[in-house]
């Protein structure tokens, strides 16, 4: 028994118990008191006021309960015990009738158990309740305010069900019972639970608004986030059936078990080019976890930025990394840390921007103690290897060039982020511009200007288009074609917005630039110094050293960075790494302190001899490696190659004929600009010539082949940015290769435009291999100008659809030199096959056609068969994995009766079955050209094989018939192999 007198005597002790934990503990006590009808609804509402101090609420609760007599006092003491017991148990017992006639009352009676079951799924339940009309969007937003934890959101949803009489309570009562029970935290005390709540709130606050590209405004991530093309990397060159096209995955599949490179590793790697959306993808992951909507297998998520980690000079331990540089536990630090060590599988660490980490990955120094400090690079490397926090998941994002083969040894799964699809570009613009008709006008503009459309494949360019929509739509000054054009447009946008409205000119005029030239040069000096020292977050002292003041910052290109280390003034960073490279190039072009000869170091892409491009340059291009510290030459030698490549392309674009005049009027020295342009032209041309001359001689009997490296792509991009036809002609004059291979080179639409600009000037025809890139339909359109010099075009695994095929076929099959066309593993349907068939009717040069891994079906196979009946030159045709059935096989059989050129037909991985095979066998009886027929994995039985055997008795031309993977018993396989050795079983 607990009398009121005894209760009053224990008041100070009870207050201490109620406020010693978190607000979560206090609200758990309220849950129990509500479920026992100790508190009325009015009592509960007065005790649930947002923003009130916890001590005030605790005393108010004691006053409320004391007025209810000894029974109420007893119940409060019992509720405190139950709430303490709650923290020990992952799931509370609770059984209720999901079809209760009084659902609101049952929700209250079982409130503690329902809250515990609901909190991990509250976001999905909110979406479903809104979809079914039980709650409004406004009510959802109120519940989802970032100040509330998942448990608090669950309680607010139950509170809403109490006052709404529209069936929400009945819906919740039934739906909550169907929710799965997630593996919950086996809390030893309240410390872990409180830390998890604090961590979720902290991560939610950091992730809720998208400020990756623009610090001038806060965009709600949920409103603007658009899925990118995310593909899983698989090992190629393995034996077996042809590789399938990489599956495009959703973010929720980041930790799926398929496609692992090293099943014992802990690290998930996401690679993508600068501006492809890697940081935003991680931010969305963080937000989904913090909101309880996904990735709930992790109880703790710790986000880190590599560019900020490298600012940490003091040695640190795992504990210091997690707590001091992410989120600090308010109590029980040792208990929390011990739980993390004991349950690493419930922990996720994310590291964004590994390419901006100045330290190169090495596994030479082991560090296995989570409490002993070490250098930040050694700590990160050992986390990635699993020497620290083994079995904790780590997600690492990086540009491809920064990922070494050594690092890949410790990667569990690798994903490639390829930017927006065409549908993604449109969806993003519609999310950015909800005004009627505005998004439609922007999308129409992109479709009409393929060069600009190709740039928008990277989200950073889609953001620029959205930001500069007025300039693009209203001023009519011509659409941007190159990357430099786009960055000058965004520069104009920021300059105009910083100018008085009445003095703003209609475009990027010399006066506008001249007025802001000191600011732009200060930003450029800072940018170049940062690239040379691998610094991307700038302290107040560093800003002052570069003479960057508050007025320069107010222009908008520098934004406040998330705090890396404690300090009085917040550090600053450029909007995006590409903006830092742009301003560095701007400084190199316009600063009077930069000698033109120093540009040679830019195009050497790193220390002399340290990179492929440096070795390709003539010795005179980089004369000696000793440069004055902090000089332009020294900074360019020390900068990361992938940043130098971007800077070099910008510099080439700024020195183009189109922009040189503008910059000369701004800076006043046409002679200095011409000297810089001459140096850049010479370096570009010589680099490409040396690259071509370094190609090994051809193997006897084969065409000379060149496998280009990513550095070659950037040289081509730089030529394109300069937009000089004569320079492009000179650059490829010495190219004497029969096969140009650019697989896995991150070739997108913008790179396709650059290659077409340069390669169309080739004097000798070439086979162009672009497999495993991101060409897409827009990239196909960009390639059209260079098709006339192609003897072969390989576009496997490039996300090409029927639209791209229509553009390609219209031009490609009229090129008399084209002999090979490989379009495997794309997204081509019967409609695309019909277009291809129409082009084949007028073609007389194609000899090899690879169409495997698409979705042409019977209709597409029939169209192709009809077109190929009289084709005079096609020798090899692959339709592997195209969902072709017996109807398609019948059409192909008719084609075989007529065709006199085809020597190999590949039909594996289809659905031909016996009926289709019997048709093919009949067609082969009147064919005298086919030598190889591949029918593996087609559900063929002994009956189909028997039909083929009868044909083989009359056909001496056929050398091989592949039948592996069909439905034969071991006895049938042995019997068939003895009847005819040409059957490969």
ABEGO torsion letter per residue (X at the ends): XBBAAAAAAAAAAAAAAAAABBAAAAAAAAAAAAAAGABBAAAAAAAABBGBBAAAAAAAAAAAAAAAEAAAAAAAAAAAAAAAAAAABABBBBBBBAABABAAAAAAAAAAAAAAAAAAAAAAAAAAAAAAGABBAAAAAAAABAABBAAAAAAAAAAAAAABAAGAAAAAAAAAAABBBBBBBBBABAAAAAAAAAAAAAAAAAAABBAAABAABBBBAAAABBBBBBBBBBBBGBBEBBBBBBBBBBAAAAABABGBABAABABBBBBBBBGAGAAAAAAAAAAAAAAGABGAABABBBBBBAAAAAABABBBBAAAAAAAAABBBABGAAAAAAAAAABAAABBBBBBGAAABABBBBAABBBABAABBBBAAAAAAAAAAGABGBGBBBBBBBBAAABBAAAAAABABBBBBAEBBAAAAAAAAAAABABBGAAAAAAAAAAABAAAAAAAABAAAAAAAAAAAAAAAAAGAEBBABAAAAAAAAAAAAAAAABBAAABBABBBAAAAAAAAAAAAAAAAAAAAAAAAGBABBBAAAAAAAGBBAAAAAAGABBBBBBABBBABBBBBBABAAAAAAAAAAAAAABAABBAAAAAAAAAGEBBGABAAAAABBAAABBEABBBBGBAAAAAAABBAAAAAAAAAAAAAAABAAAAAAAAAAAGBAAAAAAAAAAAAAAAAAAAAAAAAABBBBBBGBBBBBBBBAAAAAAAAAAAAAGBAAAAAAAAAABBBABBBABGAGBBAAAAAAAAAAAAABABBBBBBABGBAAEAAAAAAAAAAAAABABBBABGAGBBAAAAAAAAAAAAABAABABBBABGBBBBAAAAAAAAAAAAABAABABBBABGBBAEAAAAAAAAAAAAABAABABBBABGAGBBAAAAAAAAAAAAABAABABBBABGBAAEAAAAAAAAAAAAABAABABBBABGAGBBAAAAAAAAAAAAABAABABBBABGBBBBAAAAAAAAAABAABBX
